[in-house]
């Protein structure tokens, strides 16, 4: 095979250029792939078993992707489906695939790959000293595992290769590393891992490899033995040296090394060449195999239940003493909690002041209010829904009537953007597992279970 061509769109449900996708099909790709999720959206979707994107937008993309793949008789692959990649998200996305296939009268062999890990397996790894934290989350303990709502492991290439070997024409996978979704066809064709992995990393964000992501252009990678070439498929879009090289910076603390379960993509010696207005050639990539496989795990636990209040504040007498105002506001809320026999362990209150320090918080170098108005977001988390409701009901009246100017205000400080002003957001989750686990090759098949189905 002269080269392996992989056509990539961006995240499933985010949309992409129809014309660009059709022109990509004209280039005769050997596979179509996209990612479908991220931990960027926080722990809620994994904890609450909620699909991150709506059915209408997911099914729009699936319709085009499945039709294109079946027209060319090539596989379509996606991972981290449903946003969080839990078993619920895999099952929900699989149902969308069945509905789209029925609507468009498509038939294919589908592989469904689950990524949730059992607590007993994780506890055994903790006892064996095979788990270490990423960042400042702290050590994983058996008690923390018991408190988890659920936990997923980020699969690498192995489940995708096994599914392709089993004849899958559509692969829906749970939580995955992004490059692993794309790398399988090139590895199966005998492309060296050095080139195959860097090419996969370069297309795993689809149109972010172009200089104008808002165009929504899919990209196609031409992967050869010693190089790969990226090009956009929408007329007018461009891949540039800067747009392609920047992809190893995306969500990555090291601009040259991207860790995977079986090794590290090393781009330090990579050479990027603009071969014409819209295409980029990459050479010099390396893939450094790991001494043994590892898996990153993501687990969540329930913290409580959240409600938020949003209001605008424009009174200049309050704005010039806003720290004093917030301290008095917090004190009155604590008094209200005590009156309901609530302890400090029963609830949390947080203020975010847009126009002051809402984004950086204590790191804000210019923390004073400099404008004529601010947006105040007040968040309360209660240990139970009832506590959340009780404290939430006090947020508006307490803050809006608070007078810190000797009876010169207090009639109605808050300008509410809508009614009701209090938004009940439901359960709140926190990451409780964000760790690396040492595994053996023979564990992969048991952890990442493949279910084959004729659709």
LORO-11295 format. One record per residue (C-alpha): chain; x, y, z; residue number from 1; residue in three letters. Coordinates in pm, 1 decimal. Example, Ala and Ser with C-alpha at 12.3 -4.5 7.8 and 13.67 -1.06 7.14 Angstrom:
BEGIN
REC ch        u        v        w   i  aa
REC  A   1230.0   -450.0    780.0   1 Ala
REC  A   1367.0   -106.0    714.0   2 Ser
***
This chain:
BEGIN
REC ch        u        v        w   i  aa
REC  A      0.0      0.0      0.0   1 Unk
REC  A    147.2    333.4   -107.0   2 Unk
REC  A    -10.7    521.1    182.5   3 Unk
REC  A   -288.4    498.3    438.3   4 Unk
REC  A   -544.9    777.4    427.2   5 Unk
REC  A   -750.4    865.3    735.3   6 Unk
REC  A  -1032.3   1120.8    707.4   7 Unk
REC  A  -1095.8   1303.4   1034.9   8 Unk
REC  A  -1368.2   1538.6   1152.0   9 Unk
REC  A  -1380.4   1709.2   1490.0  10 Unk
REC  A  -1572.7   1598.5   1800.4  11 Unk
REC  A  -1887.1   1397.4   1724.6  12 Unk
REC  A  -2187.0   1628.1   1750.9  13 Unk
REC  A  -1985.2   1946.9   1706.8  14 Unk
REC  A  -2057.9   1960.9   1334.9  15 Unk
REC  A  -1832.4   1986.3   1029.7  16 Unk
REC  A  -1845.6   2113.0    672.5  17 Unk
REC  A  -2073.8   1899.3    455.0  18 Unk
REC  A  -1895.9   2000.4    134.4  19 Unk
REC  A  -1557.4   1942.1    291.7  20 Unk
REC  A  -1660.7   1595.8    406.4  21 Unk
REC  A  -1787.9   1498.3     63.0  22 Unk
REC  A  -1464.5   1614.5    -98.4  23 Unk
REC  A  -1276.4   1414.2    163.2  24 Unk
REC  A  -1465.8   1103.0     54.1  25 Unk
REC  A  -1355.3   1175.6   -304.1  26 Unk
REC  A   -992.9   1128.9   -186.6  27 Unk
REC  A  -1067.4    761.0   -114.1  28 Unk
REC  A   -978.5    736.9    254.5  29 Unk
REC  A   -918.8    396.6    408.6  30 Unk
REC  A  -1103.2    492.6    730.4  31 Unk
REC  A  -1308.0    773.4    884.5  32 Unk
REC  A  -1262.1    866.8   1249.0  33 Unk
REC  A  -1344.5   1129.4   1508.9  34 Unk
REC  A  -1324.1   1167.4   1881.7  35 Unk
REC  A  -1645.5   1213.1   2078.7  36 Unk
REC  A  -1560.4   1340.5   2425.5  37 Unk
REC  A  -1324.6   1498.3   2673.4  38 Unk
REC  A  -1270.9   1552.7   3042.7  39 Unk
REC  A  -1269.3   1926.9   2963.0  40 Unk
REC  A  -1639.6   1937.8   3047.3  41 Unk
REC  A  -1569.5   1832.8   3405.0  42 Unk
REC  A  -1684.0   1534.5   3611.3  43 Unk
REC  A  -2060.4   1591.5   3588.2  44 Unk
REC  A  -2133.0   1389.7   3273.2  45 Unk
REC  A  -1952.3   1080.6   3398.8  46 Unk
REC  A  -2105.2   1106.7   3744.4  47 Unk
REC  A  -2463.1   1182.2   3641.0  48 Unk
REC  A  -2474.5    948.7   3338.0  49 Unk
REC  A  -2570.8   1227.2   3098.1  50 Unk
REC  A  -2472.0   1254.0   2731.1  51 Unk
REC  A  -2278.3   1574.9   2679.2  52 Unk
REC  A  -2433.5   1666.9   2342.2  53 Unk
REC  A  -2794.2   1656.7   2226.8  54 Unk
REC  A  -2938.6   1376.7   2016.9  55 Unk
REC  A  -3019.1   1600.7   1719.4  56 Unk
REC  A  -2663.0   1722.3   1668.2  57 Unk
REC  A  -2504.5   1381.8   1733.3  58 Unk
REC  A  -2738.2   1210.4   1487.0  59 Unk
REC  A  -2673.4   1475.3   1222.2  60 Unk
REC  A  -2302.5   1396.4   1231.6  61 Unk
REC  A  -2356.7   1021.2   1258.8  62 Unk
REC  A  -2577.9   1023.2    952.6  63 Unk
REC  A  -2305.9   1173.4    735.3  64 Unk
REC  A  -2022.8    969.0    885.7  65 Unk
REC  A  -2201.5    634.9    860.3  66 Unk
REC  A  -2329.2    699.4    508.9  67 Unk
REC  A  -1982.5    800.3    393.3  68 Unk
REC  A  -1816.0    497.8    549.4  69 Unk
REC  A  -2067.0    252.0    404.9  70 Unk
REC  A  -2052.1    412.8     59.6  71 Unk
REC  A  -1676.0    346.9     48.0  72 Unk
REC  A  -1694.4     20.8    248.4  73 Unk
REC  A  -1441.4    148.5    504.1  74 Unk
REC  A  -1453.1    153.3    885.2  75 Unk
REC  A  -1580.5    441.8   1093.4  76 Unk
REC  A  -1426.4    471.4   1440.6  77 Unk
REC  A  -1498.6    696.2   1737.4  78 Unk
REC  A  -1407.5    695.1   2104.9  79 Unk
REC  A  -1487.5    867.8   2434.3  80 Unk
REC  A  -1844.4    857.5   2309.7  81 Unk
REC  A  -2117.1   1051.1   2482.7  82 Unk
REC  A  -1862.2   1298.4   2617.2  83 Unk
REC  A  -1739.0   1099.2   2918.0  84 Unk
REC  A  -1698.9    750.4   2775.0  85 Unk
REC  A  -1879.3    558.4   3050.7  86 Unk
REC  A  -2091.4    253.2   2983.3  87 Unk
REC  A  -2410.6    463.0   2980.5  88 Unk
REC  A  -2255.8    692.9   2719.4  89 Unk
REC  A  -2150.9    401.0   2500.7  90 Unk
REC  A  -2497.0    242.8   2520.0  91 Unk
REC  A  -2669.7    573.4   2446.9  92 Unk
REC  A  -2453.9    647.1   2144.0  93 Unk
REC  A  -2499.7    291.2   2016.3  94 Unk
REC  A  -2875.0    345.2   2025.4  95 Unk
REC  A  -2835.3    663.5   1818.8  96 Unk
REC  A  -2632.1    462.7   1566.8  97 Unk
REC  A  -2907.1    200.9   1541.4  98 Unk
REC  A  -3170.5    470.6   1487.8  99 Unk
REC  A  -2965.3    646.1   1219.2 100 Unk
REC  A  -2890.7    316.7   1047.3 101 Unk
REC  A  -3259.4    225.6   1042.6 102 Unk
REC  A  -3356.4    567.4    907.8 103 Unk
REC  A  -3096.7    552.7    629.8 104 Unk
REC  A  -3132.2    179.2    565.5 105 Unk
REC  A  -2767.7    103.4    643.4 106 Unk
REC  A  -2628.9   -229.2    759.3 107 Unk
REC  A  -2290.5   -303.2    915.5 108 Unk
REC  A  -2097.3   -494.7   1180.9 109 Unk
REC  A  -2058.3   -278.0   1492.1 110 Unk
REC  A  -1814.4   -316.9   1779.1 111 Unk
REC  A  -1909.0   -157.8   2111.4 112 Unk
REC  A  -1617.5   -122.1   2355.6 113 Unk
REC  A  -1677.0    -46.3   2724.5 114 Unk
REC  A  -1425.7    140.4   2944.3 115 Unk
REC  A  -1560.0    140.3   3301.6 116 Unk
REC  A  -1333.9    -45.3   3544.6 117 Unk
REC  A  -1458.3   -254.9   3838.5 118 Unk
REC  A  -1377.0   -132.6   4192.2 119 Unk
REC  A  -1231.0   -470.8   4288.9 120 Unk
REC  A   -971.0   -451.3   4011.2 121 Unk
REC  A   -879.6    -96.9   4110.6 122 Unk
REC  A   -846.7   -189.2   4478.8 123 Unk
REC  A   -613.9   -475.1   4387.0 124 Unk
REC  A   -397.1   -231.0   4192.3 125 Unk
REC  A   -385.6      4.6   4492.7 126 Unk
REC  A   -279.4   -279.6   4721.6 127 Unk
REC  A     -9.2   -379.9   4469.8 128 Unk
REC  A    134.7    -26.6   4464.8 129 Unk
REC  A     55.2      5.1   4092.7 130 Unk
REC  A   -131.8    338.0   4111.9 131 Unk
REC  A     16.9    687.4   4120.7 132 Unk
REC  A   -149.5   1031.3   4105.8 133 Unk
REC  A   -134.9   1280.3   3822.0 134 Unk
REC  A    -92.1   1631.9   3958.7 135 Unk
REC  A   -212.0   1727.3   4305.2 136 Unk
REC  A   -511.3   1497.8   4347.4 137 Unk
REC  A   -338.9   1285.2   4612.7 138 Unk
REC  A   -304.6    912.6   4663.5 139 Unk
REC  A   -586.1    679.4   4567.0 140 Unk
REC  A   -716.3    476.3   4860.8 141 Unk
REC  A   -966.6    195.9   4894.7 142 Unk
REC  A  -1193.2    434.6   5084.8 143 Unk
REC  A  -1188.3    678.4   4791.7 144 Unk
REC  A  -1269.1    392.4   4555.9 145 Unk
REC  A  -1568.0    297.1   4772.4 146 Unk
REC  A  -1692.2    656.7   4752.7 147 Unk
REC  A  -1671.0    669.8   4372.6 148 Unk
REC  A  -1981.7    685.8   4161.1 149 Unk
REC  A  -1795.2    532.3   3866.4 150 Unk
REC  A  -1452.7    517.3   3706.0 151 Unk
REC  A  -1326.1    479.0   3349.2 152 Unk
REC  A   -985.0    391.0   3207.4 153 Unk
REC  A   -855.2    558.8   2892.0 154 Unk
REC  A   -797.3    282.3   2639.2 155 Unk
REC  A   -517.0    288.4   2387.6 156 Unk
REC  A   -490.9    125.1   2047.6 157 Unk
REC  A   -539.2   -237.0   2156.4 158 Unk
REC  A   -923.0   -250.3   2165.2 159 Unk
REC  A   -947.9    -71.0   1829.5 160 Unk
REC  A   -703.8   -316.6   1671.6 161 Unk
REC  A   -892.5   -612.7   1814.1 162 Unk
REC  A  -1222.4   -474.7   1688.3 163 Unk
REC  A  -1083.7   -417.9   1338.8 164 Unk
REC  A   -936.0   -768.9   1337.9 165 Unk
REC  A  -1281.0   -902.3   1429.9 166 Unk
REC  A  -1429.8   -738.6   1121.5 167 Unk
REC  A  -1590.1   -431.6   1278.0 168 Unk
REC  A  -1710.9   -175.8   1026.1 169 Unk
REC  A  -1820.0     68.9   1295.8 170 Unk
REC  A  -1639.5    105.1   1631.2 171 Unk
REC  A  -1797.3    288.7   1924.4 172 Unk
REC  A  -1554.8    302.4   2216.2 173 Unk
REC  A  -1572.5    433.5   2567.9 174 Unk
REC  A  -1309.7    661.5   2718.5 175 Unk
REC  A  -1003.6    663.6   2493.9 176 Unk
REC  A   -689.1    858.8   2434.0 177 Unk
REC  A   -756.4   1070.0   2127.6 178 Unk
REC  A   -474.8    939.5   1901.7 179 Unk
REC  A   -566.9    576.9   1976.7 180 Unk
REC  A   -898.3    626.3   1793.9 181 Unk
REC  A   -715.8    705.7   1468.3 182 Unk
REC  A   -395.7    501.3   1469.3 183 Unk
REC  A   -527.9    148.6   1408.6 184 Unk
REC  A   -556.3    135.7   1027.0 185 Unk
REC  A   -201.7    264.7    978.7 186 Unk
REC  A    -53.2     19.8   1228.9 187 Unk
REC  A   -244.2   -271.8   1073.8 188 Unk
REC  A   -109.9   -172.8    730.2 189 Unk
REC  A    249.4   -195.3    856.9 190 Unk
REC  A    318.7    178.1    883.7 191 Unk
REC  A    595.2    229.8   1144.2 192 Unk
REC  A    465.3    336.9   1483.6 193 Unk
REC  A    685.1    649.6   1470.3 194 Unk
REC  A    487.2    791.6   1180.1 195 Unk
REC  A    149.7    635.8   1254.4 196 Unk
REC  A    119.7    775.8   1606.6 197 Unk
REC  A    225.3   1132.4   1523.6 198 Unk
REC  A    -12.5   1135.5   1226.6 199 Unk
REC  A   -293.6   1016.1   1454.0 200 Unk
REC  A   -215.8   1288.9   1705.1 201 Unk
REC  A   -216.0   1549.4   1428.1 202 Unk
REC  A   -570.1   1468.0   1313.6 203 Unk
REC  A   -735.1   1380.0   1643.6 204 Unk
REC  A   -885.2   1730.7   1671.3 205 Unk
REC  A  -1002.2   1739.2   1311.2 206 Unk
REC  A  -1035.1   2094.0   1189.6 207 Unk
REC  A   -814.9   2232.6   1467.9 208 Unk
REC  A   -531.7   2125.6   1236.2 209 Unk
REC  A   -634.4   2408.4   1002.2 210 Unk
REC  A   -569.9   2779.1   1030.7 211 Unk
REC  A   -944.7   2857.6   1041.3 212 Unk
REC  A  -1121.5   2602.4   1261.5 213 Unk
REC  A  -1449.3   2792.2   1224.1 214 Unk
REC  A  -1462.3   2670.1    861.1 215 Unk
REC  A  -1527.2   2320.8    999.5 216 Unk
REC  A  -1304.9   2156.7    740.4 217 Unk
REC  A  -1229.3   1787.4    786.5 218 Unk
REC  A   -866.4   1692.6    734.0 219 Unk
REC  A   -711.5   1389.4    570.0 220 Unk
REC  A   -377.0   1237.5    663.2 221 Unk
REC  A   -174.4   1061.2    394.8 222 Unk
REC  A     43.5    832.3    606.0 223 Unk
REC  A    350.6    674.5    447.9 224 Unk
REC  A    649.2    479.3    573.6 225 Unk
REC  A    866.6    780.5    656.6 226 Unk
REC  A    628.3   1077.7    652.1 227 Unk
REC  A    272.3   1195.7    662.0 228 Unk
REC  A     98.6   1480.1    483.9 229 Unk
REC  A   -203.3   1669.1    619.7 230 Unk
REC  A   -449.2   1855.7    401.7 231 Unk
REC  A   -790.9   2009.5    460.8 232 Unk
REC  A  -1078.0   1892.0    245.2 233 Unk
REC  A  -1290.2   2206.3    242.5 234 Unk
REC  A  -1195.3   2446.6    -39.2 235 Unk
REC  A  -1037.3   2761.7    102.4 236 Unk
REC  A   -917.9   2603.1    426.4 237 Unk
REC  A   -546.2   2557.7    493.8 238 Unk
REC  A   -318.8   2342.7    703.5 239 Unk
REC  A     -8.4   2538.7    797.5 240 Unk
REC  A    312.6   2453.8    977.4 241 Unk
REC  A    190.5   2654.8   1274.3 242 Unk
REC  A   -156.9   2497.4   1287.7 243 Unk
REC  A    -22.5   2142.3   1263.6 244 Unk
REC  A    273.0   2184.0   1498.6 245 Unk
REC  A     50.4   2349.8   1759.3 246 Unk
REC  A   -156.4   2033.6   1802.6 247 Unk
REC  A     99.5   1870.8   2031.1 248 Unk
REC  A     52.1   2169.3   2263.9 249 Unk
REC  A   -321.2   2104.3   2291.5 250 Unk
REC  A   -411.5   1981.4   2642.7 251 Unk
REC  A    -50.5   1878.4   2693.5 252 Unk
REC  A    207.0   2008.9   2944.4 253 Unk
REC  A    500.9   1909.4   2721.5 254 Unk
REC  A    504.0   2041.8   2362.5 255 Unk
REC  A    714.3   1748.4   2237.2 256 Unk
REC  A    599.0   1439.7   2425.9 257 Unk
REC  A    244.6   1297.9   2431.0 258 Unk
REC  A    201.0    996.6   2657.7 259 Unk
REC  A     -7.5    698.7   2545.6 260 Unk
REC  A    -80.3    368.0   2719.6 261 Unk
REC  A    190.8    184.9   2524.7 262 Unk
REC  A    448.8    458.8   2473.9 263 Unk
REC  A    521.2    824.3   2407.6 264 Unk
REC  A    477.8   1024.8   2087.7 265 Unk
REC  A    804.2   1221.5   2061.0 266 Unk
REC  A    799.0   1518.4   1821.5 267 Unk
REC  A   1114.8   1696.7   1935.3 268 Unk
REC  A   1299.9   1608.2   1613.5 269 Unk
REC  A    995.8   1639.0   1387.5 270 Unk
REC  A   1027.4   1859.8   1080.0 271 Unk
REC  A    721.6   2042.8    944.5 272 Unk
REC  A    728.9   2157.5    582.2 273 Unk
REC  A    473.7   2369.3    396.1 274 Unk
REC  A    464.8   2188.9     61.2 275 Unk
REC  A    198.5   2411.5    -94.4 276 Unk
REC  A    -63.6   2662.3     16.0 277 Unk
REC  A   -274.4   2414.8    210.0 278 Unk
REC  A    -69.2   2099.0    280.1 279 Unk
REC  A    197.5   2020.7    539.6 280 Unk
REC  A    450.1   1734.9    533.4 281 Unk
REC  A    587.9   1598.5    862.8 282 Unk
REC  A    900.1   1384.4    900.8 283 Unk
REC  A   1130.3   1289.3   1188.1 284 Unk
REC  A    859.8   1168.9   1429.6 285 Unk
REC  A    933.3    903.5   1691.6 286 Unk
REC  A    729.1    669.5   1909.7 287 Unk
REC  A    910.8    549.9   2220.3 288 Unk
REC  A    760.3    224.5   2351.8 289 Unk
REC  A    688.5    211.8   2724.8 290 Unk
REC  A    855.8    -56.6   2940.4 291 Unk
REC  A    505.9   -172.1   3031.4 292 Unk
REC  A    156.3    -45.3   2951.9 293 Unk
REC  A    -17.3    208.9   3172.5 294 Unk
REC  A   -370.3    343.3   3182.2 295 Unk
REC  A   -496.0    677.9   3303.5 296 Unk
REC  A   -812.3    641.5   3511.1 297 Unk
REC  A  -1080.9    903.5   3571.1 298 Unk
REC  A  -1319.2    853.9   3861.9 299 Unk
REC  A  -1585.7   1075.0   4017.8 300 Unk
REC  A  -1766.1   1103.8   4348.2 301 Unk
REC  A  -2080.6   1290.1   4451.8 302 Unk
REC  A  -2022.2   1610.1   4651.1 303 Unk
REC  A  -2378.4   1732.4   4691.4 304 Unk
REC  A  -2636.5   1937.1   4502.8 305 Unk
REC  A  -2590.6   2277.0   4342.8 306 Unk
REC  A  -2799.9   2587.6   4284.4 307 Unk
REC  A  -2675.7   2916.9   4139.0 308 Unk
REC  A  -2805.6   3271.6   4144.7 309 Unk
REC  A  -2703.5   3528.5   3882.3 310 Unk
REC  A  -2747.2   3901.3   3930.0 311 Unk
REC  A  -2605.3   4230.9   3812.0 312 Unk
REC  A  -2487.0   4494.5   4060.1 313 Unk
REC  A  -2448.7   4859.6   3955.6 314 Unk
REC  A  -2468.1   5064.6   4276.7 315 Unk
REC  A  -2134.8   5257.8   4285.3 316 Unk
REC  A  -2144.2   5286.3   4665.6 317 Unk
REC  A  -2147.1   4905.7   4691.1 318 Unk
REC  A  -1897.5   4848.8   4411.6 319 Unk
REC  A  -1632.9   5063.5   4576.8 320 Unk
REC  A  -1657.8   4846.8   4890.3 321 Unk
REC  A  -1742.6   4517.2   4726.4 322 Unk
REC  A  -1512.1   4303.7   4942.0 323 Unk
REC  A  -1686.3   4443.0   5250.4 324 Unk
REC  A  -2022.7   4368.1   5092.3 325 Unk
REC  A  -1928.6   4005.8   5010.2 326 Unk
REC  A  -1796.4   3943.8   5361.9 327 Unk
REC  A  -2122.6   4073.2   5512.4 328 Unk
REC  A  -2324.0   3867.3   5262.4 329 Unk
REC  A  -2137.4   3548.9   5356.3 330 Unk
REC  A  -2184.3   3621.0   5726.6 331 Unk
REC  A  -2559.7   3662.7   5688.9 332 Unk
REC  A  -2586.6   3337.8   5493.4 333 Unk
REC  A  -2396.1   3157.4   5769.4 334 Unk
REC  A  -2639.6   3300.3   6024.9 335 Unk
REC  A  -2932.0   3178.3   5813.7 336 Unk
REC  A  -2776.2   2830.9   5801.6 337 Unk
REC  A  -2737.7   2820.9   6178.6 338 Unk
REC  A  -3099.9   2921.7   6220.2 339 Unk
REC  A  -3191.9   2606.7   6025.7 340 Unk
REC  A  -2959.5   2391.3   6241.2 341 Unk
REC  A  -2715.7   2344.4   5953.7 342 Unk
REC  A  -2343.8   2304.5   6018.1 343 Unk
REC  A  -2055.4   2424.5   5801.2 344 Unk
REC  A  -2020.5   2067.8   5671.9 345 Unk
REC  A  -2372.7   2076.1   5531.7 346 Unk
REC  A  -2318.9   2340.6   5262.7 347 Unk
REC  A  -2069.4   2553.9   5069.4 348 Unk
REC  A  -2111.1   2905.1   4929.9 349 Unk
REC  A  -1891.0   3056.4   4661.1 350 Unk
REC  A  -1899.5   3401.5   4499.5 351 Unk
REC  A  -1776.0   3471.0   4145.9 352 Unk
REC  A  -1761.8   3839.4   4054.7 353 Unk
REC  A  -1735.5   3899.9   3680.9 354 Unk
REC  A  -1570.7   4235.7   3630.2 355 Unk
REC  A  -1347.6   4183.2   3933.8 356 Unk
REC  A  -1171.0   3847.0   3975.2 357 Unk
REC  A  -1409.2   3570.4   3865.5 358 Unk
REC  A  -1162.0   3394.8   3635.6 359 Unk
REC  A   -829.3   3409.6   3819.4 360 Unk
REC  A   -956.4   3447.5   4174.4 361 Unk
REC  A   -671.4   3506.3   4418.7 362 Unk
REC  A   -424.1   3511.3   4128.1 363 Unk
REC  A   -591.7   3816.7   3972.1 364 Unk
REC  A   -328.0   4095.8   3955.0 365 Unk
REC  A   -594.5   4370.5   3934.0 366 Unk
REC  A   -862.6   4255.9   4180.5 367 Unk
REC  A  -1049.0   4583.7   4222.5 368 Unk
REC  A  -1375.5   4669.9   4048.2 369 Unk
REC  A  -1286.0   4908.7   3766.0 370 Unk
REC  A  -1612.6   4919.0   3570.6 371 Unk
REC  A  -1955.0   5062.1   3640.5 372 Unk
REC  A  -2120.1   4724.8   3698.3 373 Unk
REC  A  -2038.1   4363.2   3782.1 374 Unk
REC  A  -2200.3   4028.7   3731.1 375 Unk
REC  A  -2234.2   3830.6   4052.9 376 Unk
REC  A  -2275.0   3454.0   4044.3 377 Unk
REC  A  -2350.8   3295.3   4380.4 378 Unk
REC  A  -2317.1   2918.8   4407.9 379 Unk
REC  A  -2444.4   2703.5   4690.4 380 Unk
REC  A  -2376.5   2330.6   4726.7 381 Unk
REC  A  -2584.6   2144.6   4981.1 382 Unk
REC  A  -2511.9   1798.9   5115.2 383 Unk
REC  A  -2868.4   1699.3   5023.9 384 Unk
REC  A  -3121.5   1841.8   4775.5 385 Unk
REC  A  -3326.0   1973.7   5068.5 386 Unk
REC  A  -3031.5   2164.5   5213.9 387 Unk
REC  A  -2949.1   2304.1   4871.0 388 Unk
REC  A  -3306.7   2424.2   4827.5 389 Unk
REC  A  -3315.6   2581.6   5174.0 390 Unk
REC  A  -2988.2   2771.5   5134.6 391 Unk
REC  A  -3066.5   2859.1   4773.8 392 Unk
REC  A  -3390.9   3024.5   4876.1 393 Unk
REC  A  -3192.8   3262.1   5099.8 394 Unk
REC  A  -2940.4   3377.0   4837.5 395 Unk
REC  A  -3151.6   3639.7   4659.7 396 Unk
REC  A  -3332.4   3812.7   4945.4 397 Unk
REC  A  -3022.7   3816.0   5168.5 398 Unk
REC  A  -2792.0   3969.2   4908.3 399 Unk
REC  A  -3032.3   4205.0   4738.8 400 Unk
REC  A  -3149.6   4367.7   5064.2 401 Unk
REC  A  -2808.1   4389.6   5225.2 402 Unk
REC  A  -2720.5   4750.0   5318.4 403 Unk
REC  A  -2359.0   4840.1   5397.7 404 Unk
REC  A  -2410.2   5214.9   5353.0 405 Unk
REC  A  -2593.5   5324.4   5668.3 406 Unk
REC  A  -2951.1   5296.5   5543.1 407 Unk
REC  A  -2865.9   5451.9   5207.2 408 Unk
REC  A  -2956.6   5135.3   5016.2 409 Unk
REC  A  -3087.0   4787.8   5065.3 410 Unk
REC  A  -3410.7   4825.6   4874.8 411 Unk
REC  A  -3311.7   4598.5   4586.9 412 Unk
REC  A  -2946.2   4572.3   4495.4 413 Unk
REC  A  -2972.4   4287.3   4245.2 414 Unk
REC  A  -3076.2   4317.6   3879.2 415 Unk
REC  A  -3187.3   3968.3   3780.7 416 Unk
REC  A  -3151.6   3868.4   3413.2 417 Unk
REC  A  -3445.4   3627.0   3424.6 418 Unk
REC  A  -3707.7   3460.9   3642.7 419 Unk
REC  A  -3663.8   3242.8   3833.5 420 Unk
REC  A  -3337.1   3395.0   3942.6 421 Unk
REC  A  -3226.4   3076.6   4119.4 422 Unk
REC  A  -3121.7   2790.1   3890.2 423 Unk
REC  A  -3122.1   2442.2   4040.4 424 Unk
REC  A  -2846.0   2245.2   3872.5 425 Unk
REC  A  -2874.9   1909.6   4044.1 426 Unk
REC  A  -2593.5   1681.4   4158.8 427 Unk
REC  A  -2233.6   1800.7   4181.4 428 Unk
REC  A  -1939.2   1569.6   4123.3 429 Unk
REC  A  -1564.5   1599.2   4176.7 430 Unk
REC  A  -1274.3   1409.6   4026.0 431 Unk
REC  A  -1163.0   1157.4   4285.9 432 Unk
REC  A   -942.9    946.4   4059.4 433 Unk
REC  A   -698.3   1109.0   3820.3 434 Unk
REC  A   -422.6    851.3   3831.2 435 Unk
REC  A   -193.2    629.2   3627.2 436 Unk
REC  A   -222.8    251.4   3671.7 437 Unk
REC  A     39.7     -5.4   3569.4 438 Unk
REC  A   -115.3   -291.5   3371.7 439 Unk
REC  A    -12.1   -599.9   3178.2 440 Unk
REC  A    -85.4   -668.2   2812.2 441 Unk
REC  A   -303.8   -964.7   2898.0 442 Unk
REC  A   -533.1   -743.5   3111.3 443 Unk
REC  A   -649.7   -533.8   2817.9 444 Unk
REC  A   -906.2   -774.7   2674.9 445 Unk
REC  A  -1071.9   -817.7   3013.2 446 Unk
REC  A  -1078.5   -448.1   3091.6 447 Unk
REC  A  -1199.0   -325.4   2753.0 448 Unk
REC  A  -1478.9   -560.8   2661.0 449 Unk
REC  A  -1586.1   -574.1   2296.4 450 Unk
REC  A  -1946.4   -654.5   2208.0 451 Unk
REC  A  -2007.6   -730.6   1838.6 452 Unk
REC  A  -2346.1   -656.9   1684.8 453 Unk
REC  A  -2499.1   -675.0   1339.9 454 Unk
REC  A  -2687.1   -349.9   1279.4 455 Unk
***
